[in-house]
Amino acid sequence: MNSLYIKNGNVFLNGGFEKTNITVSDGIITGISSEDQAPEGAAVYDATGKTVVPGFIDLHTHGAVNVDVNAATAEDLEKISHFFATQGTTSWLCSVLTDTREQTLWCIGQFREHQKMESNGADLMGIHLEGPFLAAEYKGAMPEHLLMNRPDMELLREYQEAADGAIRYITVSPEVEGVTESIGNMKELGMTVGIGHSGADYDTAMKAIENGAATATHTFNAMKLMHQHFPAIMGAVLESDIYCEAICDGRHLHPAVVRLLLKVKGIDKVVAVTDSIMATGLPDGKYKLGVNDIVVVDGDAKLAVGGSRAGSTLTTGTALKNILKFTGLPLEKALLLLTENPAKLIGVFDRKGSIEAGKYADLVILNEENDVEDTFVKGKQIQK
């Protein structure tokens, strides 16, 4: 039995912080106690003066360290997983940008191959499909010629069967003919449904939400914004109780908009995502996002043709510090956007998203400046 003992940490428990010790056996938290009793033979990590928080969960990312998810082999996915873990991410979904059927199935196949590997990084929990049932007018970095003007449920079933049920999340546009009527079918396939890349009117967006859409993809970005006479999808997203993704890099959303989103939706309905691309962790330069050419200047990723913003170079560790800076929230509140909220959105809160006995020992050690100092994924310390 592999055991770990983290002692004297300022641990995030039940919405607050407590100086305590954590015992881990075979990747599972088995005990939390103020009594200092390390199990015999356990590896001991001294967290004195450090903060111990749940691992960060990133539900929307297209890559990092020169690897684009749409072209990533199983080994490439492991490179992303390891890099993410060094930044505080302990669980993630790989976001497959709209692509051909053949390439999408290839991506799913590489994900399956990665599942067979012993990972030394963040837990790749599943797949996020961003498309292909998206509105061309709000395509962003989506290749327009590959978008589909109505849902093909047989194709989606083929994808989910190929993934052995691992497609956990899909982004669709409510105004695409047949989408709102198909949301229930997507949920039956095991997918959390998000709405985005959309210019849907208020009523159409609300119908999608009534039919089971659970979140909005990169809220405010690539969607029709609210007008006092025509609230559109943005109005429906803000008024309803669905979750909202937020890219907190200071570029996709002004800090005031992050504050406004939290004020309107409440702290428990905002999910911080990176929407990161292969340039993350690397210098400025030329990169790819799916079939698109991307240019990164001063860390800002844009399409080489047209200049639309195309993903980010954000990490979850930086996102946390940005949220703290933008909002003035205490750490115990800001953490929810990266831990509990995403875990609840995709239905994994029974085993991830908080520090509790019986859950995976997905833990991040923060220093006094809230920088990520160390990361544990299922009890394994990730070496940088």
Disulfide bonds with the S-S distance in Angstrom:
none
